[in-house]
């Protein structure tokens, strides 16, 4: 059975004053916590030892309501300077952390924000605002809805008499508890951090921060963070599983939709540029280049190049299928001999330059293959600082020009039909931020 816990400092109006519940008793009356932790500073501890007024009154309330309160007294006799806010913040943070460790994940922790000194209340308010732990802060208004200004003798306290004269025991007595809706500053800060990660296209970092405040996010917002991380990692299986339905931004990606997968891969290349990961960008051109050139061969050269591959899923030339064919001569180009090994974009380009029906497309393909040839091996096998200037020096083209070549070829082979689709990640970011703003 799920329990309710209450942490409560104890103040001068507890347990009963002016013939009404103090905040401690009133919260127990209306929320019926199963476990109550009472924090007693030096003065309150002296009262407790004198007549057991706090525990005894809770026992009387339990008898009246047929509810058992498990009461734990936290003695703090060293707390004499009760105006020191920072001391109480550290003390309460430690105690509440220990309570959190004991209670179940679905069990509720209540916090009495109305009892104790102003410093105690301020410390609890800061904790509620930062929301390091999940609890429900409760304020209790005075019976007169104003400050308690009258003086009531408290040195000699009759527990039973105060209980019997307590007007909150009457049927229909007002419930003066108010659940405090504090600004959850930590949640707001972390949501802001998530947004900054999204705008930097760092979806892994955005998801990690989202996990820290998962209970404060809507299910749809968190699923978006998961989907974005999976998408940027090219993990279609996970993305399809968590992608929010009817989102109007991103659809399920099927493994047999080659053009859609190539488009997503191209978008990830663009992300590497936006994140200034230029070495990774250069290295990632090679696998995309072969895929793009295969489609160019099919659509603009009327060549089904895959029929010359060896059997299996690995792109490797078949000697038996190529020997003695015109295709072998085209693939070999100006090289003295042909390597019957892995398929390279330079080999495919040799055919495209001879047979492509679009002169402009053939030129762009040549430019892309030249870029890959000039920098791929250097970036793949050496520790280099692949800055935009370095790339420009090695290839004669800027990073944006190289990305432009890739986008042009994608558009020509109908991998992408709408230029605005290149902003797909920005549209996704806007959608996620809109969901976060609603949390």
HELIX and SHEET records of a PDB file:
HELIX    1   1 UNK A   23  UNK A   31  1                                   9    
HELIX    2   2 UNK A   42  UNK A   51  1                                  10    
HELIX    3   3 UNK A   53  UNK A   65  1                                  13    
HELIX    4   4 UNK A   85  UNK A  102  1                                  18    
HELIX    5   5 UNK A  118  UNK A  130  1                                  13    
HELIX    6   6 UNK A  159  UNK A  164  1                                   6    
HELIX    7   7 UNK A  167  UNK A  169  5                                   3    
HELIX    8   8 UNK A  185  UNK A  199  1                                  15    
HELIX    9   9 UNK A  203  UNK A  212  1                                  10    
HELIX   10  10 UNK A  214  UNK A  216  5                                   3    
HELIX   11  11 UNK A  219  UNK A  232  1                                  14    
HELIX   12  12 UNK A  236  UNK A  242  1                                   7    
HELIX   13  13 UNK A  258  UNK A  274  1                                  17    
HELIX   14  14 UNK A  278  UNK A  300  1                                  23    
HELIX   15  15 UNK A  305  UNK A  308  5                                   4    
HELIX   16  16 UNK A  319  UNK A  322  1                                   4    
HELIX   17  17 UNK A  326  UNK A  332  1                                   7    
HELIX   18  18 UNK A  345  UNK A  355  1                                  11    
HELIX   19  19 UNK A  359  UNK A  381  1                                  23    
HELIX   20  20 UNK A  388  UNK A  395  1                                   8    
HELIX   21  21 UNK A  399  UNK A  412  1                                  14    
HELIX   22  22 UNK A  419  UNK A  423  5                                   5    
HELIX   23  23 UNK A  424  UNK A  437  1                                  14    
SHEET    1   A 6 UNK A  70  UNK A  75  0                                        
SHEET    2   A 6 UNK A  35  UNK A  40  1                                        
SHEET    3   A 6 UNK A   4  UNK A   9  1                                        
SHEET    4   A 6 UNK A 108  UNK A 112  1                                        
SHEET    5   A 6 UNK A 136  UNK A 140  1                                        
SHEET    6   A 6 UNK A 177  UNK A 179 -1                                        
SHEET    1   B 2 UNK A  16  UNK A  17  0                                        
SHEET    2   B 2 UNK A  20  UNK A  21 -1                                        
END                                                                             
